[in-house]
Amino acid sequence: MVENVLKVQQLKVAYGGIKAVKGIDLEVNKGELITLIGANGAGKTTTLKAITGTLPSCKVEGEILYMGASIRSKNSFELVTEHLAMVPEGRGVFTRMTIHENLMMGAYTRNDSAGIAADIDKWYSVFPRLKERSAQLAGTLSGGEQQMLAMARALMSHPKLLLLDEPSMGLSPIMVEKIFEVIRNVSAQGVTILLVEQNAKLALQAAHRGYVMDSGLITMSGNAKDMLDDPKVQAAYLGEG
């Protein structure tokens, strides 16, 4: 039986008179890597912020179910204790803390010290650069290194659902490849992921299923590999056709 981790139904978000999200449906099942692609301003980040309760004052309508229960009224800090973690656009690392301290912050809801130490070693093995710089302040890292740290920090909470908002933004091509290699690796370990990404080609290559968002609406969804071959997707998002 398919286990539903996230179900969004008729989600609408309005800032004053501006309708940023206009009634969308999407779902993420256990173990899936789902991507939400679309042009800048399509409403992708707003959708993630509505899910995590991190929007500024605005009108949110519709249903957001996580592990079968509504999270519409929950605070973002409560969601972390329920194993829902987000890596925000812009990374959001604690710049005046060391890499090691950032990772410990990711585990603040846990009290299994041996497991925490094992997980830190695990993510240091995935991100050797972080291990080399473990005592360095996060604010002195490059953009790519900060992205690695933000992902590792989120994974320290053992998320049942990991939300990634534009993880490749502003990174060099080599670093983008590394970040997507890690995303595929994390997905292969069974972590359920919802990925918002402007690099549609890499996102669809990594994902199981995809949704296309345009002007606040879901305009297409389906198997990610099929979407890669779709002429409309190629023309609009892949620079082909």
Backbone as CSV, one residue per row, in Angstrom:
resi,resn,N_x,N_y,N_z,CA_x,CA_y,CA_z,C_x,C_y,C_z
1,MET,0.842,-1.200,0.000,0.000,0.000,0.000,0.881,1.256,0.000
2,VAL,0.546,2.218,-0.846,1.302,3.471,-0.938,1.014,4.323,0.298
3,GLU,2.081,4.771,0.955,1.913,5.614,2.140,2.098,7.074,1.762
4,ASN,1.044,7.846,1.975,1.073,9.258,1.620,1.754,10.063,2.723
5,VAL,2.805,10.801,2.365,3.521,11.621,3.338,2.988,13.058,3.333
6,LEU,2.767,13.594,2.147,2.268,14.972,2.012,1.153,15.016,0.981
7,LYS,0.073,15.689,1.343,-1.039,15.878,0.394,-1.501,17.324,0.503
8,VAL,-1.406,18.042,-0.589,-1.843,19.440,-0.659,-3.081,19.479,-1.548
9,GLN,-4.166,20.047,-1.030,-5.423,20.080,-1.772,-5.962,21.503,-1.851
10,GLN,-6.142,21.960,-3.082,-6.734,23.277,-3.348,-6.066,24.391,-2.540
11,LEU,-4.742,24.372,-2.518,-3.987,25.392,-1.780,-4.036,26.723,-2.515
12,LYS,-4.442,27.758,-1.771,-4.465,29.121,-2.310,-3.724,30.036,-1.338
13,VAL,-2.876,30.899,-1.887,-2.164,31.869,-1.060,-2.305,33.238,-1.707
14,ALA,-2.719,34.229,-0.912,-2.877,35.591,-1.428,-2.173,36.587,-0.517
15,TYR,-1.395,37.467,-1.126,-0.775,38.588,-0.406,-1.590,39.830,-0.769
16,GLY,-2.443,40.262,0.135,-3.324,41.375,-0.223,-4.186,40.952,-1.401
17,GLY,-4.122,41.713,-2.475,-4.913,41.369,-3.658,-4.167,40.486,-4.644
18,ILE,-2.925,40.128,-4.333,-2.120,39.323,-5.254,-2.283,37.849,-4.936
19,LYS,-2.773,37.090,-5.909,-2.940,35.649,-5.730,-1.681,34.940,-6.218
20,ALA,-0.854,34.492,-5.267,0.422,33.861,-5.618,0.247,32.386,-5.963
21,VAL,-0.674,31.722,-5.255,-0.984,30.314,-5.516,-2.500,30.214,-5.646
22,LYS,-2.976,29.557,-6.717,-4.379,29.704,-7.113,-5.199,28.414,-7.052
23,GLY,-4.902,27.564,-6.061,-5.705,26.346,-5.919,-5.018,25.130,-6.500
24,ILE,-3.896,24.729,-5.894,-3.120,23.618,-6.452,-3.291,22.345,-5.624
25,ASP,-3.117,21.209,-6.303,-3.109,19.894,-5.667,-1.774,19.227,-5.972
26,LEU,-1.148,18.655,-4.957,0.033,17.815,-5.198,0.182,16.842,-4.051
27,GLU,0.858,15.744,-4.317,1.092,14.791,-3.242,2.457,14.147,-3.395
28,VAL,2.993,13.736,-2.250,4.294,13.086,-2.186,4.127,11.822,-1.365
29,ASN,4.494,10.686,-1.941,4.370,9.411,-1.247,5.711,8.974,-0.658
30,LYS,5.649,8.102,0.313,6.849,7.667,1.023,7.903,7.137,0.048
31,GLY,9.138,7.636,0.217,10.258,7.180,-0.601,10.396,7.873,-1.938
32,GLU,9.461,8.742,-2.284,9.527,9.413,-3.577,10.422,10.654,-3.519
33,LEU,11.002,10.966,-4.664,11.651,12.253,-4.887,10.780,12.970,-5.915
34,ILE,10.073,13.980,-5.466,9.141,14.731,-6.313,9.725,16.112,-6.564
35,THR,9.664,16.586,-7.801,10.153,17.932,-8.084,9.023,18.835,-8.553
36,LEU,9.106,20.077,-8.126,8.173,21.130,-8.538,9.002,22.148,-9.310
37,ILE,8.784,22.206,-10.615,9.571,23.103,-11.460,8.691,24.223,-12.014
38,GLY,9.347,25.248,-12.519,8.608,26.376,-13.083,9.481,27.607,-13.100
39,ALA,9.039,28.617,-13.830,9.806,29.854,-13.956,9.844,30.603,-12.632
40,ASN,10.745,31.549,-12.540,10.838,32.402,-11.358,9.507,33.135,-11.176
41,GLY,8.987,33.155,-9.947,7.722,33.844,-9.704,6.490,33.002,-9.943
42,ALA,6.678,31.698,-10.208,5.536,30.829,-10.504,4.722,30.487,-9.255
43,GLY,5.348,30.658,-8.065,4.651,30.336,-6.817,5.234,29.128,-6.096
44,LYS,6.391,28.657,-6.556,6.978,27.431,-5.994,7.423,27.624,-4.537
45,THR,8.205,28.674,-4.288,8.690,28.926,-2.932,7.535,29.252,-1.991
46,THR,6.559,30.006,-2.477,5.378,30.316,-1.662,4.672,29.033,-1.240
47,THR,4.613,28.059,-2.145,3.987,26.773,-1.823,4.728,26.084,-0.684
48,LEU,6.067,26.054,-0.757,6.853,25.423,0.313,6.673,26.161,1.636
49,LYS,6.644,27.482,1.582,6.482,28.258,2.816,5.090,28.071,3.414
50,ALA,4.102,27.868,2.565,2.750,27.592,3.076,2.729,26.239,3.778
51,ILE,3.429,25.264,3.219,3.495,23.932,3.827,4.157,24.008,5.204
52,THR,5.226,24.801,5.310,6.010,24.841,6.550,5.577,25.939,7.518
53,GLY,4.562,26.711,7.170,4.082,27.755,8.073,5.059,28.898,8.259
54,THR,5.830,29.197,7.216,6.848,30.258,7.318,6.527,31.463,6.439
55,LEU,5.283,31.606,6.044,4.875,32.765,5.251,4.640,33.971,6.154
56,PRO,4.924,35.181,5.634,4.497,36.373,6.366,2.968,36.440,6.336
57,SER,2.407,37.424,7.019,0.949,37.478,7.098,0.323,37.531,5.709
58,CYS,-0.456,36.518,5.415,-1.159,36.437,4.136,-2.307,35.448,4.314
59,LYS,-3.152,35.370,3.311,-4.315,34.498,3.405,-3.987,33.147,2.772
60,VAL,-4.107,32.088,3.571,-3.857,30.734,3.088,-5.153,29.938,3.199
61,GLU,-5.546,29.315,2.099,-6.735,28.458,2.078,-6.353,27.092,1.540
62,GLY,-7.201,26.108,1.821,-6.946,24.761,1.328,-6.466,23.849,2.443
63,GLU,-6.119,22.634,2.070,-5.734,21.618,3.048,-4.293,21.185,2.816
64,ILE,-3.548,21.077,3.922,-2.177,20.574,3.876,-2.093,19.430,4.875
65,LEU,-1.963,18.206,4.369,-1.905,17.025,5.218,-0.495,16.447,5.200
66,TYR,0.069,16.228,6.392,1.383,15.609,6.533,1.219,14.371,7.394
67,MET,1.613,13.223,6.871,1.427,11.938,7.562,-0.042,11.753,7.957
68,GLY,-0.931,12.218,7.089,-2.360,12.011,7.288,-3.071,13.020,8.161
69,ALA,-2.323,13.970,8.759,-2.944,14.944,9.665,-2.717,16.370,9.154
70,SER,-3.668,17.241,9.410,-3.552,18.622,8.969,-2.440,19.349,9.734
71,ILE,-1.642,20.131,9.001,-0.600,20.936,9.658,-0.816,22.425,9.378
72,ARG,-2.004,22.767,8.953,-2.301,24.167,8.618,-2.067,25.117,9.795
73,SER,-2.376,24.669,11.005,-2.283,25.564,12.160,-0.990,25.383,12.957
74,LYS,-0.078,24.576,12.449,1.148,24.279,13.216,2.227,25.319,12.933
75,ASN,3.039,25.577,13.953,4.203,26.446,13.785,5.354,25.655,13.172
76,SER,6.247,26.383,12.503,7.355,25.713,11.819,8.220,24.920,12.783
77,PHE,8.442,25.443,13.991,9.305,24.732,14.939,8.667,23.434,15.420
78,GLU,7.326,23.369,15.403,6.649,22.133,15.783,6.836,21.060,14.720
79,LEU,6.917,21.495,13.467,7.050,20.537,12.370,8.385,19.810,12.411
80,VAL,9.432,20.488,12.902,10.738,19.839,12.997,10.664,18.647,13.943
81,THR,9.927,18.796,15.034,9.796,17.682,15.985,8.994,16.534,15.373
82,GLU,8.241,16.827,14.308,7.484,15.788,13.607,8.236,15.292,12.367
83,HIS,9.512,15.643,12.306,10.422,15.140,11.257,10.087,15.673,9.861
84,LEU,9.663,16.923,9.809,9.533,17.623,8.539,10.597,18.729,8.539
85,ALA,11.527,18.665,7.593,12.642,19.621,7.566,12.718,20.310,6.215
86,MET,13.167,21.562,6.235,13.281,22.329,4.988,14.654,22.980,4.894
87,VAL,15.237,22.907,3.707,16.454,23.665,3.395,15.997,24.865,2.578
88,PRO,15.975,26.055,3.177,15.381,27.201,2.484,16.253,27.739,1.357
89,GLU,15.621,28.474,0.476,16.368,29.211,-0.543,17.318,30.179,0.177
90,GLY,18.564,30.207,-0.251,19.531,31.061,0.432,20.229,30.380,1.596
91,ARG,19.924,29.091,1.799,20.619,28.202,2.758,20.290,28.428,4.216
92,GLY,20.388,29.681,4.722,19.989,29.948,6.104,20.843,29.265,7.153
93,VAL,22.141,29.142,6.902,23.006,28.556,7.934,23.232,29.565,9.057
94,PHE,23.641,29.059,10.218,23.976,29.934,11.348,25.411,30.415,11.139
95,THR,25.549,31.631,10.625,26.848,32.103,10.126,27.905,32.243,11.213
96,ARG,27.478,32.524,12.448,28.449,32.737,13.533,28.693,31.477,14.354
97,MET,28.178,30.369,13.868,28.466,29.077,14.493,29.385,28.283,13.570
98,THR,30.123,27.352,14.149,30.985,26.497,13.334,30.131,25.482,12.574
99,ILE,30.761,24.800,11.643,30.085,23.729,10.919,29.556,22.688,11.895
100,HIS,30.393,22.277,12.834,29.989,21.257,13.804,28.789,21.743,14.631
101,GLU,28.826,22.999,15.055,27.717,23.540,15.846,26.428,23.603,15.034
102,ASN,26.531,23.925,13.737,25.357,23.916,12.862,24.735,22.522,12.791
103,LEU,25.589,21.515,12.665,25.078,20.140,12.597,24.415,19.745,13.915
104,MET,24.989,20.167,15.025,24.385,19.881,16.323,23.020,20.562,16.453
105,MET,22.889,21.768,15.882,21.597,22.459,15.889,20.554,21.665,15.105
106,GLY,20.998,21.007,14.034,20.082,20.172,13.254,19.531,19.004,14.059
107,ALA,20.281,18.618,15.089,19.888,17.465,15.913,19.286,17.890,17.252
108,TYR,18.869,19.154,17.381,18.462,19.633,18.715,17.200,18.961,19.243
109,THR,16.412,18.331,18.375,15.207,17.634,18.842,15.527,16.209,19.296
110,ARG,16.782,15.796,19.143,17.172,14.422,19.482,17.941,14.386,20.807
111,ASN,17.946,13.239,21.460,18.732,13.099,22.684,19.567,11.823,22.690
112,ASP,19.757,11.240,21.495,20.579,10.022,21.373,22.000,10.418,20.979
113,SER,22.822,10.724,21.961,24.146,11.297,21.679,25.011,10.397,20.796
114,ALA,24.924,9.086,20.985,25.719,8.175,20.154,25.229,8.219,18.696
115,GLY,23.913,8.256,18.528,23.345,8.329,17.174,23.678,9.639,16.495
116,ILE,23.666,10.725,17.264,24.011,12.037,16.715,25.462,12.038,16.236
117,ALA,26.355,11.508,17.056,27.776,11.445,16.676,27.958,10.598,15.419
118,ALA,27.223,9.482,15.337,27.319,8.608,14.158,26.811,9.325,12.909
119,ASP,25.732,10.095,13.067,25.190,10.828,11.915,26.132,11.939,11.457
120,ILE,26.772,12.602,12.402,27.743,13.632,12.021,28.865,13.001,11.203
121,ASP,29.362,11.846,11.652,30.400,11.140,10.883,29.881,10.740,9.501
122,LYS,28.619,10.318,9.467,28.015,9.900,8.192,27.988,11.046,7.194
123,TRP,27.517,12.209,7.641,27.397,13.332,6.709,28.762,13.954,6.401
124,TYR,29.717,13.824,7.318,31.088,14.232,6.999,31.667,13.344,5.901
125,SER,31.273,12.074,5.881,31.771,11.185,4.827,31.154,11.523,3.470
126,VAL,29.905,11.996,3.506,29.235,12.422,2.261,29.785,13.773,1.794
127,PHE,30.079,14.659,2.758,30.591,16.003,2.460,31.978,16.170,3.096
128,PRO,33.020,15.596,2.488,34.359,15.666,3.088,34.837,17.096,3.323
129,ARG,34.395,18.028,2.505,34.798,19.429,2.684,34.363,19.960,4.043
130,LEU,33.187,19.528,4.484,32.688,19.985,5.787,33.543,19.422,6.920
131,LYS,33.965,18.184,6.777,34.801,17.573,7.813,36.125,18.326,7.944
132,GLU,36.717,18.673,6.788,37.994,19.395,6.788,37.874,20.739,7.494
133,ARG,36.665,21.325,7.448,36.461,22.676,7.975,35.528,22.683,9.187
134,SER,35.450,21.578,9.923,34.423,21.433,10.958,34.454,22.524,12.026
135,ALA,35.632,23.104,12.274,35.743,24.147,13.302,35.632,25.557,12.718
136,GLN,35.388,25.638,11.424,35.310,26.937,10.739,33.910,27.525,10.879
137,LEU,33.832,28.856,10.976,32.527,29.513,11.046,31.786,29.349,9.721
138,ALA,30.503,29.026,9.812,29.714,28.756,8.604,29.653,29.957,7.678
139,GLY,29.693,31.167,8.258,29.624,32.380,7.435,30.821,32.589,6.538
140,THR,31.923,31.859,6.782,33.135,32.014,5.961,33.185,31.000,4.821
141,LEU,32.171,30.136,4.721,32.155,29.111,3.678,31.683,29.683,2.347
142,SER,32.023,29.001,1.269,31.509,29.375,-0.057,30.026,29.017,-0.133
143,GLY,29.369,29.521,-1.162,27.942,29.229,-1.335,27.660,27.739,-1.430
144,GLY,28.503,27.031,-2.170,28.316,25.592,-2.318,28.514,24.845,-1.020
145,GLU,29.518,25.268,-0.253,29.773,24.632,1.044,28.629,24.907,2.019
146,GLN,28.081,26.120,1.966,26.934,26.437,2.819,25.722,25.587,2.438
147,GLN,25.555,25.338,1.137,24.432,24.497,0.697,24.605,23.074,1.227
148,MET,25.830,22.553,1.157,26.106,21.224,1.712,25.774,21.194,3.201
149,LEU,26.194,22.241,3.919,25.964,22.304,5.361,24.476,22.378,5.675
150,ALA,23.743,23.191,4.919,22.294,23.327,5.152,21.585,21.992,4.948
151,MET,22.012,21.236,3.924,21.400,19.926,3.675,21.749,18.945,4.786
152,ALA,23.043,18.915,5.168,23.470,17.996,6.223,22.773,18.324,7.542
153,ARG,22.641,19.626,7.837,21.975,20.044,9.072,20.522,19.563,9.089
154,ALA,19.817,19.727,7.977,18.421,19.282,7.899,18.326,17.766,8.073
155,LEU,19.260,17.036,7.490,19.224,15.576,7.557,19.534,15.049,8.958
156,MET,20.182,15.872,9.784,20.478,15.476,11.160,19.198,15.261,11.981
157,SER,18.083,15.831,11.521,16.822,15.688,12.260,16.054,14.420,11.879
158,HIS,16.665,13.583,10.992,16.005,12.357,10.519,14.631,12.664,9.912
159,PRO,14.592,13.519,8.886,13.285,13.914,8.343,12.549,12.770,7.642
160,LYS,11.236,12.738,7.869,10.374,11.850,7.089,10.032,12.511,5.759
161,LEU,10.155,13.850,5.737,9.981,14.618,4.506,10.995,15.754,4.512
162,LEU,11.793,15.819,3.454,12.798,16.871,3.297,12.377,17.781,2.154
163,LEU,12.202,19.067,2.447,11.856,20.057,1.430,13.127,20.817,1.045
164,LEU,13.415,20.878,-0.236,14.599,21.580,-0.741,14.149,22.709,-1.652
165,ASP,14.507,23.940,-1.307,14.090,25.096,-2.092,15.285,25.667,-2.861
166,GLU,15.300,25.431,-4.161,16.327,25.953,-5.074,17.758,25.650,-4.592
167,PRO,18.093,24.372,-4.374,19.424,24.059,-3.848,20.575,24.408,-4.790
168,SER,20.310,24.551,-6.096,21.409,24.830,-7.036,21.607,26.324,-7.297
169,MET,20.747,27.162,-6.712,20.778,28.590,-7.035,22.126,29.230,-6.687
170,GLY,22.722,29.902,-7.653,23.944,30.662,-7.429,25.207,29.840,-7.319
171,LEU,25.141,28.543,-7.628,26.316,27.691,-7.493,27.001,27.455,-8.835
172,SER,28.277,27.139,-8.787,29.033,26.823,-10.003,28.531,25.499,-10.571
173,PRO,28.711,25.275,-11.887,28.246,24.018,-12.497,28.783,22.769,-11.801
174,ILE,30.044,22.796,-11.379,30.629,21.632,-10.696,29.925,21.392,-9.361
175,MET,29.656,22.469,-8.637,28.990,22.342,-7.340,27.536,21.905,-7.506
176,VAL,26.885,22.373,-8.570,25.506,21.952,-8.847,25.459,20.436,-9.051
177,GLU,26.423,19.913,-9.822,26.484,18.467,-10.049,26.663,17.713,-8.736
178,LYS,27.519,18.248,-7.854,27.763,17.606,-6.560,26.496,17.600,-5.705
179,ILE,25.797,18.737,-5.671,24.572,18.835,-4.865,23.524,17.840,-5.367
180,PHE,23.385,17.720,-6.688,22.394,16.777,-7.220,22.816,15.324,-7.009
181,GLU,24.105,15.086,-7.010,24.600,13.740,-6.684,24.179,13.367,-5.260
182,VAL,24.303,14.332,-4.348,23.911,14.094,-2.957,22.392,13.911,-2.837
183,ILE,21.620,14.726,-3.570,20.153,14.600,-3.536,19.733,13.198,-3.985
184,ARG,20.358,12.712,-5.049,20.034,11.353,-5.526,20.445,10.302,-4.491
185,ASN,21.595,10.515,-3.860,22.108,9.609,-2.831,21.147,9.556,-1.640
186,VAL,20.705,10.728,-1.177,19.791,10.804,-0.031,18.454,10.132,-0.373
187,SER,17.977,10.369,-1.583,16.735,9.738,-2.037,16.883,8.217,-2.069
188,ALA,18.031,7.740,-2.524,18.282,6.293,-2.608,18.298,5.646,-1.222
189,GLN,18.581,6.446,-0.190,18.570,5.938,1.184,17.157,5.881,1.764
190,GLY,16.164,6.296,0.959,14.778,6.183,1.393,14.164,7.441,1.956
191,VAL,14.917,8.563,1.953,14.362,9.823,2.452,13.390,10.386,1.408
192,THR,12.203,10.753,1.844,11.189,11.336,0.959,11.517,12.814,0.748
193,ILE,11.523,13.251,-0.514,11.992,14.605,-0.838,10.999,15.316,-1.758
194,LEU,10.731,16.588,-1.441,10.039,17.490,-2.370,11.037,18.579,-2.735
195,LEU,11.401,18.627,-3.995,12.454,19.503,-4.507,11.864,20.595,-5.384
196,VAL,12.064,21.852,-4.990,11.712,22.993,-5.832,12.996,23.452,-6.512
197,GLU,12.961,23.557,-7.835,14.215,23.786,-8.549,13.961,24.457,-9.902
198,GLN,14.818,25.447,-10.221,14.721,26.093,-11.529,15.467,25.328,-12.615
199,ASN,16.469,24.532,-12.217,17.192,23.714,-13.192,16.330,22.488,-13.493
200,ALA,15.394,22.671,-14.418,14.376,21.659,-14.668,14.979,20.339,-15.152
201,LYS,16.012,20.424,-15.961,16.584,19.193,-16.523,17.170,18.308,-15.424
202,LEU,18.022,18.885,-14.581,18.627,18.100,-13.499,17.572,17.602,-12.518
203,ALA,16.581,18.453,-12.241,15.532,18.073,-11.298,14.734,16.879,-11.821
204,LEU,14.339,16.927,-13.083,13.548,15.834,-13.662,14.383,14.571,-13.832
205,GLN,15.670,14.727,-14.106,16.540,13.548,-14.212,16.654,12.823,-12.880
206,ALA,16.597,13.577,-11.780,16.755,12.988,-10.446,15.435,12.457,-9.885
207,ALA,14.313,13.056,-10.304,13.023,12.792,-9.647,12.301,11.558,-10.178
208,HIS,11.355,11.080,-9.369,10.436,10.025,-9.808,9.251,10.634,-10.559
209,ARG,8.675,11.688,-9.964,7.557,12.392,-10.596,7.807,13.886,-10.540
210,GLY,7.111,14.616,-11.412,7.282,16.062,-11.433,5.962,16.796,-11.590
211,TYR,5.971,18.036,-11.112,4.853,18.962,-11.310,5.416,20.228,-11.924
212,VAL,4.711,20.787,-12.886,5.083,22.071,-13.476,4.137,23.135,-12.943
213,MET,4.710,24.219,-12.418,3.905,25.310,-11.874,4.108,26.560,-12.721
214,ASP,3.006,27.218,-13.041,3.068,28.432,-13.860,1.992,29.395,-13.368
215,SER,2.420,30.594,-12.991,1.487,31.646,-12.542,0.528,31.162,-11.465
216,GLY,1.069,30.410,-10.492,0.263,29.991,-9.355,-0.583,28.758,-9.562
217,LEU,-0.448,28.111,-10.716,-1.235,26.918,-11.021,-0.333,25.754,-11.414
218,ILE,-0.768,24.529,-11.113,-0.093,23.342,-11.627,-0.622,23.116,-13.040
219,THR,0.274,23.192,-14.019,-0.153,23.081,-15.420,0.131,21.717,-16.023
220,MET,0.970,20.920,-15.338,1.312,19.600,-15.848,1.898,18.769,-14.714
221,SER,1.662,17.466,-14.748,2.293,16.572,-13.779,2.420,15.202,-14.411
222,GLY,3.331,14.409,-13.859,3.490,13.064,-14.397,4.836,12.462,-14.063
223,ASN,5.107,11.331,-14.685,6.384,10.649,-14.534,7.507,11.568,-15.014
224,ALA,8.557,11.711,-14.193,9.612,12.682,-14.509,10.313,12.379,-15.828
225,LYS,10.556,11.094,-16.092,11.256,10.731,-17.340,10.397,11.076,-18.553
226,ASP,9.082,10.863,-18.431,8.173,11.214,-19.533,8.158,12.727,-19.746
227,MET,8.207,13.477,-18.657,8.184,14.936,-18.764,9.455,15.468,-19.426
228,LEU,10.580,14.782,-19.198,11.833,15.184,-19.852,11.704,15.119,-21.372
229,ASP,10.902,14.155,-21.837,10.737,13.953,-23.290,9.563,14.738,-23.870
230,ASP,8.813,15.424,-23.015,7.621,16.148,-23.480,8.039,17.423,-24.212
231,PRO,7.599,17.603,-25.459,8.007,18.787,-26.241,7.654,20.113,-25.567
232,LYS,6.499,20.157,-24.871,6.099,21.411,-24.209,7.049,21.747,-23.065
233,VAL,7.431,20.729,-22.291,8.372,20.943,-21.190,9.742,21.319,-21.754
234,GLN,10.155,20.636,-22.810,11.451,20.936,-23.426,11.498,22.376,-23.928
235,ALA,10.438,22.808,-24.578,10.410,24.162,-25.146,10.389,25.221,-24.062
236,ALA,9.638,24.975,-22.988,9.461,26.007,-21.960,10.564,26.031,-20.915
237,TYR,11.103,24.836,-20.570,12.005,24.775,-19.410,13.377,24.170,-19.683
238,LEU,13.527,23.485,-20.807,14.799,22.802,-21.062,15.590,23.436,-22.197
239,GLY,15.063,24.525,-22.758,15.782,25.211,-23.830,15.882,24.394,-25.087
240,GLU,14.928,23.495,-25.289,14.922,22.644,-26.474,13.597,22.799,-27.197
241,GLY,13.557,22.194,-28.356,12.306,22.209,-29.111,12.154,23.457,-29.954
